[in-house]
Amino acid sequence: MVSANNSNNHVDQKDPEQWYCEGKWFIETQAIIAYYEEGLKRGPEFHPWAWLGIGNGRRKAWGMTGNGMRGIGQPDAVLEAYRKATAIPEAWRKIGEIHETVNCVPDALEAYGKALAAAPADAELRTHVDFLRGKDLDPVSREYYVRTWGFDPMANRMVLEPQTDRNDTRYYYDTEIPLENDPELATAGVVVHARLEVWIGGTCHNRIIFSRGQQQASVDCAHTVIYSAPAGEVAHLSEQDYHDLLTTTKGTPALLPPWEHFAALKSFVAGLVSAGLFTLFKSPTGPANPVEDGVPLSVNPELHQQLGRCLSELVPDLFQRLMGEIMGNLLDRVPAKWIIDRWDLLEGYNFRALFANEAFVNSLDVPAREKLLEIYLDAYDTDERPKTQQAAWPFLSALLTPEFLPMLDNFSLVKVISILQCVEVRNPKSTGTYLNDLVRRLVLHGILQQNEIFLLPDYLGYLLYGIPIGLVEPASFRDADPNFLRKVFVVLCDIWDCLPNFKTDGDFPGAILYYLLSTEGDTPENETCLKQALRTASLEKQTTFFDKLTRDFDFVPVFLARENKDDENPLMEEEDEEESFSDDDDDNEIY
């Protein structure tokens, strides 16, 4: 027999540190605190981790106003939680960070000292303690960095005062890297900086800063290459050597002093810029040739995507032109499925924006447009991003030119019309007459191609409902199969249950019938269609229709010629007459 408490016991057996890490996914402050407070109800081994998490939540609430949490977000409340978590060495570092934030340097140094006692190899923290104590790097080391890396770790350090309402940068290193191989970016005013920020507590953060005027975007660099061997050996390493030598710190920062991080970052950014930022996107690991992983010294897809995001924010036109060139090359080289299978990866480069780029769509030949439509239809169904759906109108209106329509298969045609229906529903005033004209052209194309989907009443009714098809010239059907036209006409009459009125802005079924009568004349098949329309028409519509026929045609359908057009309702009188004969027969039988 299994006890009722087994499930709870099982939960409590989860590794406390793993449980703590899972709580880091929460974003809302109240959710963070609630998650970790639940840990206080677990076994005692969870309590230090729970208090560490509660301290993080209170720290996030620090300085927040108007949310009812200001009390628990004060420094004393944060310190209270962290002090109950000191069984975990990380708590001492966090205590030191709080003291440093409120400018209590002696208390911060005491807490950092206890953190270093538990982690003596933490070069970042040790360097930060030296910084707080005012201890400079020795002259020989400073000269080495000036000579080798072009900066002085002490003289080139930009020191900031701590901010009491948030975590902030305590000091940073920064240098501009000239864009010598990207003249278009340089002409546009783009400037690139390598920046190493040291936050309160000594943690280092590598960033590449892109700026243009008052605009700024940045890339966070999480990797630093450490190779403990003579520099000359690097040139002789193969790609497999890189993979064999590669180890990671499993998400934790490399334990290096800040100036080592900055030297590596400065060198890395200089390498990117010397290769040419635009050139990188055409490299073997760029979006033109997506791969799962890169070697340590290559530019991996994640970094490519961050670079692309920055450039698309600062110089959207230039970046869109580059992405259009790359996508155009892909459409020429690979099948649509190859791109569809990698769409999640390619999306990181904002390829989605190309759908709304009319100039790009117009630049493609017909085969490339076919592939792009296949890609878009798949993305429309699977991509939940609103911008993919918002691109429907600009993309389809540019794509669906008269010369491209014959390329549409039945599935694509139906899908495109359905999407355009959604465009009208979501943006009823944004597209106007041109949308109706495009839908009309698509419907005409489907009828001319004898697409049997147009013989399904439910679909045809949905297609035409709510979208005024507008003026339809009878001549539009000159290449259509008459028998198929008659079938469509019958479906339309069943849906609308009325006679075509043949006004100047003639409706869709009216144009079909007018075309059939003008080209084939009074055939039995056309007479059947005409009778079906007339039987449900009002007298006014019948009269208007009769006048139209006698004015435009050299003939009058036989069954109409037998009737007097001034009679109130020839068809109804004919039926009434038949009923009266039946009544007389009954009377004769009675008498």
Helices and strands as residue ranges (DSSP letters): H 6-12, H 16-22, G 23-25, H 29-39, G 44-46, H 47-61, G 71-73, H 75-83, H 89-101, H 105-118, H 123-132, H 139-149, E 158-159, E 169-176, H 183-187, E 190-199, E 204-212, E 215-221, G 231-236, H 239-245, H 258-275, H 277-280, H 301-314, H 316-333, H 336-341, H 343-346, G 347-349, G 351-356, H 358-362, H 366-382, H 386-390, H 392-399, G 405-407, H 410-426, H 433-448, G 452-455, H 457-464, G 474-477, H 482-496, H 508-520, H 524-535, H 539-552, H 558-561, H 570-590
